């Protein structure tokens, strides 16, 4: 069946009333958490993982995708009205959006953000539907050695993409890989790093680790930083609708932002932040009103917001077709797939085609829901900013704990007369780990990626060596594997070259200043 037919079948499934409810809950929660500073889509999906483990797989994944899209929408609200990005991909929006709000043009800034996100999300979702089958056909040619090379590429790019330091990213990744070793080795039946604790024989639950690192760790981090200054919320004055001139100046940035954001989001070392910065730089070069940049240019809001949402759809290309997460939210969504016994990759399209196409079609539905939700309910989203942080993070802490108890809450340990849940103890321990990682500037996502992909990489490596009877050169015989290793090396060397070049330029400038 062609792509149009598959997408049509997916739309029929996505428009069923129960899936519409899942999508609505997802986009509403996503918008709400996108509005709240410091609460991102990754944290929300992580919180919902233990709650949804007994629900319908398709509906839960549709809700997670709605949260992802909604978070991309909602982050612009705080960027424009509070000059505080709700999530990292909305940083660029604050540059021009907040200046527009201070000039009394917060309404048009929010409108161009919402409509641009809708346009970009619609185009990018259709691109996802048509590109994904070609990637799947290519991925079906992969052998065990190629899959191992793909995992190496994922490890390298995840370590380099998340956080400011590649070394810290690699350190966080190896923590996840170490946690992935814990449990029974499926090939030999031997227990590894279980220390005689029966609860560790099944390995570390990805859900517990994700909730602990993202929710508990973030809560502890916020609790440790007291005395923060309350930001001034700028009220939306006048009409929220765009003028004819605003439309004229916004439509081209929407399209350019989409063309920039989608491919960057699909790259293993991509990410929404890169696309938004590229889009802003492009609009600054192409604008007919250069004097307005830095003072509230509407193009500086329209382009980056379109790139932001297009990259969300782009992120789903490697996630669904290859099982590679290129963002923190995608890493948690990967854990969500595994929670329901599903492994993203080319076989997902063959074995669970109806689920995949319903998920892709639901993104189209979510886009329409979001544009309806965002414009009329701006006042409601702004009121969310007034929630006191102690209440907000206290609620997150309680929700995370109850969710983990509901999913894996059996009392499995004893300390004298006191019984306790070992899973809850691990939640606390990993929460403290998440706090320490944040405290010292280490990224969180590579830990989750290492736990998920580490055992898969080990399995593919063993399989490749078994086929080649222990010949390690077989790992680089395939042209696909060689290409993937080359990309992995480029992901390390190119940023290093740019960094050294930048340091050389600075040293040269200092030397010339001394002369």
Residue pairs with C-beta under 8 A, 6 or more apart in sequence:
1 9
3 129
3 130
3 133
6 129
6 353
6 357
7 129
7 357
7 360
7 361
9 354
9 357
10 354
10 356
10 357
10 358
10 359
10 360
10 361
10 362
11 361
11 364
11 365
13 19
13 58
13 354
13 357
13 358
13 361
14 20
14 23
14 62
14 358
14 361
14 362
14 364
14 365
15 365
18 56
18 59
19 58
19 59
19 62
19 358
19 362
20 365
21 59
22 56
22 59
22 60
22 62
22 63
22 66
22 362
23 62
23 63
23 66
23 362
23 365
23 366
23 369
24 66
24 369
25 63
25 66
26 62
26 63
26 64
26 65
26 66
26 67
26 69
26 70
26 366
27 66
27 67
27 69
27 70
27 73
27 366
27 369
27 370
27 373
28 70
28 373
29 44
29 63
29 66
29 67
29 70
30 41
30 44
30 66
30 67
30 68
30 69
30 70
30 71
30 72
30 73
30 74
31 70
31 71
31 73
31 74
31 370
31 373
31 374
31 381
32 70
32 74
32 381
32 384
33 39
33 40
33 41
33 43
33 44
33 67
33 70
33 71
33 74
33 86
34 40
34 41
34 70
34 71
34 72
34 73
34 74
34 75
34 76
34 77
34 86
34 87
34 90
35 74
35 75
35 77
35 78
35 86
35 381
35 382
35 384
35 385
36 78
36 86
36 384
36 385
36 387
36 392
37 78
37 82
37 84
37 85
37 86
37 385
38 218
38 222
39 86
39 218
39 392
39 396
40 71
40 86
40 87
40 88
40 328
40 329
41 67
41 68
41 70
41 71
41 72
41 87
41 329
42 214
42 327
42 328
42 329
42 331
42 332
42 445
43 214
43 215
43 218
43 396
44 67
44 71
45 64
45 67
45 68
45 329
45 332
45 333
45 336
46 210
46 211
46 213
46 214
46 215
46 332
46 335
47 211
47 214
47 215
47 396
47 399
47 400
47 403
48 60
48 63
48 64
48 67
48 403
49 207
49 210
49 211
49 332
49 335
49 336
49 339
49 403
49 407
50 207
50 208
50 211
50 403
50 404
50 406
50 407
50 408
51 403
51 406
51 407
52 60
52 63
52 336
52 339
53 207
53 339
53 407
57 340
57 342
57 355
58 354
58 355
58 358
58 359
60 336
60 340
61 333
61 336
61 337
61 340
61 355
61 359
62 358
62 359
62 362
64 332
64 333
64 336
65 316
65 333
65 359
65 362
65 363
65 366
66 362
66 366
66 369
67 329
68 312
68 329
68 333
69 121
69 309
69 312
69 363
69 366
69 367
69 370
70 366
70 370
71 86
71 87
71 329
72 87
72 89
72 117
72 272
72 308
72 309
72 312
73 113
73 114
73 117
73 309
73 370
73 374
74 86
74 374
74 381
75 85
75 86
75 87
75 89
75 90
75 93
75 308
76 86
76 90
76 93
76 97
76 110
76 113
76 114
76 117
76 301
76 305
76 308
77 86
77 110
77 378
77 381
77 382
78 84
78 85
78 86
78 90
78 385
79 85
79 86
79 90
79 91
79 93
79 94
79 97
79 98
80 93
80 94
80 97
80 98
80 100
80 101
80 106
80 109
80 110
80 113
80 301
81 98
81 101
81 106
81 110
81 233
81 234
81 236
81 382
81 385
82 98
82 231
82 232
82 233
82 234
82 385
83 94
83 98
83 231
84 94
84 231
85 91
85 93
85 94
88 272
88 273
89 271
89 272
89 273
89 276
89 308
89 311
90 276
90 305
90 308
91 273
91 276
92 276
92 277
92 279
92 280
92 300
92 304
93 113
93 276
93 301
93 304
93 305
93 308
95 280
95 294
95 300
96 109
96 293
96 294
96 296
96 297
96 298
96 299
96 300
96 301
97 106
97 109
97 113
97 300
97 301
98 234
99 294
99 295
99 296
100 106
100 108
100 109
100 296
100 298
100 301
101 109
101 234
101 236
102 234
102 296
103 296
104 237
104 238
105 238
105 296
106 234
106 235
106 236
106 237
107 236
107 237
107 238
107 239
107 240
107 241
107 378
108 240
108 241
108 242
108 243
108 246
108 298
109 296
109 298
109 301
110 236
110 240
110 374
110 375
110 378
111 240
111 241
111 242
111 246
111 375
112 242
112 246
112 250
112 298
112 301
112 302
112 305
113 301
113 302
113 305
114 370
114 371
114 374
114 375
115 242
115 250
115 254
115 371
116 250
116 253
116 254
116 257
116 301
116 302
116 303
116 305
116 306
116 309
117 305
117 306
117 308
117 309
117 370
117 371
117 374
118 309
118 367
118 368
118 370
118 371
119 254
119 255
119 258
119 306
120 254
120 257
120 258
120 261
120 262
120 305
120 306
120 307
120 308
120 309
120 310
121 309
121 310
121 312
121 313
121 363
121 366
121 367
121 370
122 364
122 367
123 255
123 258
123 262
123 310
124 258
124 261
124 262
124 265
124 309
124 310
124 311
124 312
124 313
124 314
125 313
125 360
125 363
125 364
125 367
126 364
127 262
127 313
127 314
128 313
128 314
128 316
128 317
128 360
128 363
129 360
131 266
131 317
132 317
132 320
132 321
132 349
132 360
133 349
135 317
135 318
135 321
135 322
136 321
136 346
136 349
137 346
139 321
139 322
139 345
139 346
140 346
141 480
142 150
142 346
142 480
143 464
143 478
144 460
144 461
144 463
144 464
144 467
145 460
145 464
145 468
145 474
145 475
145 476
145 477
145 478
145 481
146 478
146 480
146 481
146 484
147 456
147 460
148 457
148 460
148 461
148 464
148 475
148 481
149 475
149 478
149 480
149 481
149 482
149 484
149 485
149 488
150 322
150 324
150 484
151 453
151 456
151 457
151 460
152 457
152 484
152 485
152 488
153 268
153 324
153 484
153 485
153 487
153 488
153 491
154 268
154 324
154 325
154 449
154 453
155 173
155 449
155 450
155 453
155 457
156 488
156 491
156 492
157 268
157 269
157 326
157 488
157 491
158 169
158 173
158 325
158 326
158 331
158 445
158 446
158 449
159 166
159 169
159 170
159 172
159 173
159 446
160 166
160 169
160 269
160 491
160 492
160 495
161 169
161 268
161 269
161 270
161 271
161 326
162 169
162 172
162 328
162 443
162 444
162 445
162 446
163 169
163 172
163 441
163 442
163 443
163 446
164 441
165 441
166 492
166 495
166 496
168 441
168 442
168 443
169 442
169 443
169 446
170 446
171 442
172 437
172 442
172 443
172 444
172 445
172 446
172 447
172 450
173 446
173 447
173 449
173 450
174 450
175 433
175 446
175 447
175 450
176 446
176 447
176 448
176 449
176 450
176 451
176 452
176 454
177 450
177 451
177 454
178 450
179 204
179 209
179 447
179 450
179 451
179 454
180 203
180 204
180 450
180 451
180 452
180 453
180 454
180 455
180 458
181 192
181 193
181 454
182 192
182 193
182 194
182 200
182 203
182 204
183 191
183 192
183 193
183 194
183 200
183 201
183 202
183 203
183 204
184 190
184 191
184 192
184 194
184 201
184 202
184 203
185 191
185 192
186 459
187 462
191 201
193 200
194 200
194 201
197 422
198 412
199 412
199 413
199 422
199 423
203 455
204 426
204 451
205 408
205 423
205 426
206 335
206 338
206 339
206 448
206 451
206 452
207 335
207 339
207 404
207 407
207 408
208 404
208 408
208 423
208 426
208 427
208 430
209 430
209 447
209 448
209 451
210 332
210 335
210 448
211 400
211 403
211 404
211 427
212 400
212 426
212 427
212 428
212 429
212 430
212 431
212 433
212 434
213 430
213 431
213 433
213 434
213 437
213 444
213 447
213 448
214 328
214 332
214 434
214 444
215 396
215 397
215 399
215 400
215 431
216 397
216 400
216 427
216 428
216 430
216 431
216 432
216 434
216 435
217 430
217 431
217 432
217 433
217 434
217 435
217 437
217 438
217 444
218 393
218 396
218 434
218 438
219 393
219 394
219 396
219 397
219 400
219 431
220 431
220 432
220 434
220 435
221 434
221 435
221 438
221 439
222 389
222 393
223 393
224 435
224 439
228 389
233 382
233 385
233 386
235 382
236 378
236 379
236 382
240 375
240 378
242 250
246 298
249 289
249 298
249 299
249 302
250 298
250 299
250 302
253 279
253 283
253 299
253 302
253 303
253 306
254 302
254 303
254 306
255 306
256 279
256 282
256 283
256 286
256 303
256 306
257 275
257 279
257 302
257 303
257 304
257 305
257 306
257 307
257 308
257 310
258 306
258 307
258 310
259 310
260 275
260 278
260 279
260 282
260 303
260 307
260 310
261 272
261 275
261 276
261 279
261 306
261 307
261 308
261 309
261 310
261 311
261 314
262 310
262 311
262 313
262 314
263 270
263 314
264 270
264 271
264 274
264 275
264 278
264 307
264 311
264 314
265 271
265 272
265 275
265 310
265 311
265 312
265 313
265 314
265 315
265 317
265 326
265 327
266 314
266 315
266 317
266 318
266 326
267 314
267 318
267 326
268 318
268 324
268 326
268 487
268 491
269 326
269 491
270 311
270 314
270 315
270 326
271 311
271 326
271 327
272 307
272 308
272 311
272 312
272 315
272 327
275 307
275 308
275 310
275 311
276 304
276 305
276 307
276 308
276 311
277 304
278 307
279 303
279 304
279 306
279 307
280 300
280 303
280 304
282 303
283 297
283 299
283 300
283 302
283 303
283 304
284 290
284 293
284 300
287 293
287 297
287 299
289 297
289 299
293 299
293 300
313 363
315 325
315 326
315 327
315 329
315 330
316 330
316 360
316 363
318 324
318 325
318 326
319 325
319 326
319 330
319 333
319 334
319 344
320 344
320 348
320 349
320 356
320 359
320 360
321 344
321 345
321 346
321 349
322 344
322 345
322 346
323 334
323 343
323 344
323 345
323 453
323 456
325 331
325 333
325 334
325 445
325 449
327 445
328 444
328 445
328 448
331 445
331 448
331 449
331 452
332 448
334 344
334 449
334 452
335 448
335 452
337 343
337 344
337 348
338 452
342 348
342 352
342 355
348 355
348 356
349 356
374 381
400 427
401 424
401 427
404 423
404 424
404 427
405 421
405 423
405 424
407 423
408 421
408 423
409 421
409 423
409 424
410 421
410 423
411 419
411 420
411 421
412 421
412 422
412 423
413 419
413 420
413 421
413 422
413 425
414 420
434 444
437 443
437 444
437 447
438 444
461 475
464 474
464 475
465 471
465 472
465 474
467 474
468 474
475 481
476 482
476 485
